[in-house]
Amino acid sequence: MTTHSRGLPDDLAPLLEQVAGADGRFGHREHVHLAFLAVRAHGTAGAVSRMSTWLRHLTEYERVPQKYHATMTQAWTELVGHHLQAGPAVTDFTEFAARYPALLDKRLLTRHYSPAVLASATARHGWAEPDVSSFPWS
């Protein structure tokens, strides 16, 4: 993987231009949009790996590496992948978001995880199994 001049992977830079708001905002919707593009291009497993790499780079670039959360990254990417596989083919993110509005709710993971598990070092640095409710693909 080569790196963009600003320290970002080359395959991430054009995607950020596509998903970031006009003001450069990269909030929850933009994270979901990036996962949508990654799953469509690389499949769910490949997207989990890419999203992990990309978000680590972004948090390091922004000098907030503590914001990277491994379980949240994997869970959100797998949720997007599940919805892409479960429904008819959707190539437009706006249509996808309209079809699955729950994915735009940042609190969605609380249906699957307690706050204590998400706050744990295990969840932040690796994978933590849901302790409230299993994912639909489990």
C-alpha positions, 0 to 999 in steps of 0.5 A: 500500500502506498501513502498519499502525500498527506500521510493517508493511504492512496486508496483512501484519499479519493474516497475521502473526497467522495464521502466527506462533506463540503466542509470536510466533515467526517462524522458518522454518516461519512463513516457509514458511507466509507464502509458502504464503498469499501464493502461494495469494492472489497466484500465485507471481510476485505472491507473490515481490514481496509476500514481498520487500516484507513481509520487507524491512518485517519486517527493518527493523521488527525493526532487522535489515535485514541479515537480508533475503536476496533470493535466499532469499526468491525461491527459497523462495517459488518452491519453495512455488509449485512444490509448490502447482502440482504437487500437488492443491489444498491449502488447509490449511498443515498438510496442505501441510507434511505433504505436502512436509516437505522445505520445512520443512528450512532446509537445502533450498537447499543442494541448489541453491546452494553456501554461497559463492553464497548468501553473495554480495552478488549473492544477498543483494541480487538474484537468483543462479542456482543453482550446484549443481542447477537448480530443478525448474521451470527 
